[in-house]
Amino acid sequence: MTNSPKDFDFAVYALTLPGLRVAEKIARGLPARLCLSERLKGETELEARAFSGISAFLGENFRAYKGHVAVAATGLVVRAVAPFLGSKKDDPAVVSLGQDGKHVISLLSGHLGGGNELAKRVALITSGVPVINTATDIAEKPAVETVARDLGLAIENFAALAPVSRELVEGSKIPVWDPGDWLMPSLAPWKDSFARLEDPGDFPGSGGKPPSPFIYADYVVRELPPGALVMRPRVLVAGMGCHRGIEFSELKSFVDEVFGEASLSPLSLAVIATAEIRGSESAIVKLSEAMDCPLAIQSMTALAEVETPNPSDTVFERIGVFSVCEAAARLASRMGRLTVPKKKSKKATLAIAIMNCS
C-alpha cells in the first residue's frame, strides 16, 4: 500500500525505526506525506521522501505544508525549525511526539496555524494525550484570533492581540465594539469575559478614560485609542464599471481614494462585482487578485432589473442597462444597502454596498 501521489496538507517525520512505525500510522491517519531519514529508506512500504538532515529539509519545505509532525525529541525539533520562524499569523503548525506516541505536543502556531487541533488529531491516531499549553486554552477562554478567522474577520494589527489575550487569561472583561454583530454572537459562550460597547465615546482610552485593551470589529475606519485590537468584517461589495483598456494602477488608485474618502477599510472588501461585458477586463481581474477577493460577474439581464439611485441614460444608450456599478454592487451584496453611491473618475465608476446577511 502506498500513499497517493497527490499533495498533502501535512508532513510527518521519522528519525528512528521505532519512530518510523509511529510516523507510518500518522501518515495513514491524517493523511500526511511521510518523510524519513535516509538510513531508513527501504524500511517502509509507504511512499516517502528521504532527508540527510532534518533542519535543512524543513527549511526547504517549511511553508509547503499546513503542519509538520515530528516523531522526535522536542528539543531537536525546536532547534530544527527555529531558523525558519516568521510570525504567528504565517507560520505552519508544528507538533512533536516521542516514538511511543504517548505525549503529542502542540509546539508552534497552536491557534491560527491549527497546531492545537493537529495535536489532538495525532493523539487520537496514536492513542496518546495532546499536550496543549496555550494560556487561553488552559484558562478555558477563547482564542480571539481563531474566532475571528473562523468568522472571516481580518485582524488588522496583530501586535494588539497579546494584550487582549493576557487580559482574558487574567480574568478581565474585554470591551467589544461590534455594531453589526459580526463577532459577539460567537463569544456568547464566554459572556462573562466580554462586554459590548454601545458608543464610541465609551472606548477605553478616549475622553480621558484610562487606556486598556479592547476589540474593535467594524468596517469603518476611525482614529482609535491605544489598545484597540482591530478586526475587519468582510461585508463590503464594490461594484465596478470602467472603460476598456483602463490601466490597473489607475483603477486601484481610484478604489483606494473612494475607500479613503468614505472611511472604509479595504480589508472589509468581500467581493468585487461588475457586468459580464467587463468581467474579463485585465485591470478588474488584477484588482480582484490584488485585493484578495472574488470577482462576481453579473449578467446584463440581471443588472437591468435592479433599481438604483443614479441611473444613467448615457450608459443605457451605450450598453443597454441604466446602471453597472450600483446595480452590480446591490446584486452581489444580496440587495444590500449602498453605503457609497456611484462615484466617477475619468475612466471608471464605483459603488459600495454592505452585504445583506439577513
N, C-alpha and C positions, 0 to 999 in steps of 0.2 A: 504494500500500500504506500503511495507517495502523496505528498502534498500537491494540491493543484498548482499549476504554474502561474496562476493569477497573482496579482499584487495583494499584499496583506496590510492590514492596519497596524499589526503588532509584530515585533520580533522577540524571540526568546533565545537566550544564550546559555551554552553549557561549556564548562572548562574541564570537568572530570567525568569519568564514566558513570558513577552514581548520579551525578548531576544531569547527565545526558538522559538518563531514564526518566527523571522528573520533567526535564525540558520536553521530551517527546510527548508526554502526557499533556503538558500545557499547549504545545503546538497543535495537537489534535483538538483539544477542547476549546480553544479561543475562537477560531484557529489563528496560528501565528507562523511567521517564517522562522524556521529552525536555523540557528547559527551556532557553529561549534568550533572548538579548537582544532587546528589541522591534524593534530595527532589522533583525533577521534574519528577521522574520516574512515568510512568502512564499518563503523560500529552501529550504524542505524540504517533502517530501510526507508526512512523518510527523506525526501528531497531536502538538502541542506546547503548552506553557504559556510565555507570554512574561513577562518581567520588565523593569522600568526600572532597578532597582538590585539587584545580586545579594545584598548583605548583608541588605537588608530582606526580600527574597524568601526567603532562607534562614531568617531569623528566624521567618517565618510558617509555614514547612514543616519546620523542623529535625527535629522528633520525629515527623513524619508518615511518614518513611521509615526503613528499617533502615540505609541507607547512601546517601551522596552522592558522586558522581564529578564533579569539576570539571575541564574542559579549560581550564586557566588557569594562570597563574604561581602558584607555591606561596605566595609572599608575599601575593599578593592573596587567596588562599583562606584563609590564616591570619587575616588581618585581617577577612575576611567572617564567619568562624564564631566568632571569639573572644568576642563579646558573649553568645553563647548556650551556652557550655560549662557543664556541670554537674559530673558526676563520671564516672569511667571505667566505673562499673557501669551507667550510664544513657545515656551519650552514644552516638549512632549513629556508624557508621564514616564517615570522610571520606577520600577518595582524590583526589589531584591528578595531572595529567599535562599535558605540553606538547602543542601542536597537531600535533606529529609523531608522538605516540603511543609514543615510544621508552622513556621512563622513567616508570613508574607508581608513585607514591609513596604508601605507606600512612601517612597523616598523623595520624589520630586513631582511638582505640579499636581498636588493632591486634588485641588478643586478645579480650576479652569482646564487643566490638562487631562483630568479624569483619572489621576493616579489612585485616588481612594477607591473608586469604583473598580478599577483594574485589579487592585489588590484583593478586593472582595471576590471578583470573578476567578482569579487564580487560586485563592484559598478554597473555593468550592471544588475546583478541579483536583487539588492536591489533598483535600480533606484537612486543610490547615486552618490557621487562625489569621485573619487580616490584622496587621498592626498599623493603626492609624492614629497619629498624634497631632493632627492639626487642631489648633486651640478651639476653634468654633465647634468642631465635632465632639471634642471632649466635653465642652460646656453645653452640648446639645443646643447650640444656636445655629442659625442658618449661615451658610457661606454666601454673602450677598452677591458676590461676583458670579457664582454659579446660578443663583436665582435669576440674575439679570441676563446671563447668557441664555438660559432656557426660555426666557420670555422674549428674547430678541432685542433686548435693550443694549445699546452700545455704551460702554464705560469710556468717558472722555478723559479722565485723569486718574490713572491707576495709583498714583502716589497718595491719593486721599483714601485709598481702600484700607490700608493698615490701621490708621486711627479709628475708623469706623468699626473694624473687626475687634480692635482692642477694647473699645468701649462696650461692645456687645458681650465679650467674654467677661468683662469686669462687672457686668450686671446693669449697665446704664441703659436708659430708654432712648433710642435713637429717633430724633425728629425726622420726618419724611415729608417732603413736598411732592405731591403726586396728584395733580388736578384731574388727570384723566383716568385714574385707577389702573395705570399700567403695571404697577408694582404691588401696591398694598394688599389686594386680594390674595396674592401668593404668600404674603407674610402673615396671613391670618393665624396660622398655627402657632406663631410666636407673638401674639398680640400684646403681651406684656413687655416686649422688647422694643416696640416701635410706637411712635405717636404721630398722628397726622398733623401737619401744619396747615392752617386754614388761610393764612395771609402772609405775603412776602415780608411784611413788617415784623413777623414773628421769627424770621430766620435767626438762628444763633449767630452772634457777631454783628448784627445790624441794629441800628438805632440805639447804640450804647449797651446792648446786651453782650455778655461775655461770649467770646467765640468758643465753639465746640464742634465736633464732627456732626454732620447731618447729611441726609441723602436728598438730592435734588433730581427728580425724574420729570423731565419736561422737554419739549422740542423748542421752547422759547429760549433764546439767548439773552441773558441779563447779567449785569455785574453782580457777582456773588461774594459774600464774605468768606474769609478763610475757613477751611474745614468742610467745605461742601464737596461731597462725592457726587459727581455729575453723571447721570445716566440719561441717554437719549432714546426714547421710544421711536421705533421706525414706523412712523404713521403718516408721513408726508408723501404726496404723489405730485410729481412735476409733469404737467402737460406741456409738450414742446411742439412748436411749429418752426419751420425755418426755410430759407431759400436753398435751392440745390447748390451744392458745392461750397457751403459755408465751411470755414476753417474751424477745426476743433478748438483751437486756442480762443477764437472769438466767441464761440458758443459757451465754453467753460467760463470765460470771464464774465459773460452776461449772467449766467446762472449764479456765480459767486456774488455778483453785485446785487441781484434781486434778493437772494437769501440774506445777505448782509443788511440791506435796507429794511427788510421785514423782520429782522432779529430772529431768524430761524436757523436752526443748526443743520448743516448738511449731513451730519451723522444720523439725523432723523429721516432722511430720504429713504423711502421703501421701494418706490417704483418710478421709472421714467416712462411716460406714455406719449404716443404720437400716432399720427394717421398712417394707414397702410402705405400711402404713397411716399412716406418719408421713413419707413421702417428700416430700409437698407442704407440710409444716408450715413456716410462714413463718420461724420462728426457726432451724430447722435449715438451711433453704436459705440464709438470711443468714449463718449460721455458716460454711457451706461457702465462700461468697463472701469473707467477711472473712478466713478463714484460707488462702485461695487454694489450695484443694484440691478435688478432685471429690467428688461425693456418690454413694455406692454404695447403691442401694435393693435390699434383699433380700426375696424372696418369703416369705410365711408358711410355705409348704411346705418351703422350704429351711431356714428357721430352726428348724422343728420337728424336723429331722433331726440337729441339732448338739448333741452332749453338752457341757454347761458345768458349771463347778464350783458355781454358785449358782442352780439352777433355782428358780422361784417358782410356787407353786400359785395365788397371787393373780393373777399375770399370766396364767397358763393359763386361769383361770376368766373373765378379762376379755376376752382376745383369742385364746385357743386355742393359744398356744405357751408353753413354760416359761421362755424367755429371749429378750430382744430385744438388749440392749447387748452381752452376752458372745457370743451366737451371731452377731450381725452383725459384730462385730469379728473373730471367728475365720473367718467365711466370706470377708470382704473381704481378709483377710490370707493367704488360701490355707491356712487351718487353722494359722496361726502361733500361737506361744506367747502367752498372756495375761501381760503384764508388770504390768498393773494390773487385777485382778478388779473386779467390779461395785462402783461407788461410787454412793451415792444422795444426792440433795438432795431438797427438798420436792416438786419437780415434774419431776425428770429423773434418769436413770441414765446412767452412763458406764463403759465398759471399754476398755482399751487393749491392743492386740496388736502383736507385732512381725512384720512381713512375712516369710513363709516364702519364701526365694529359691532353695530347692533344687529 
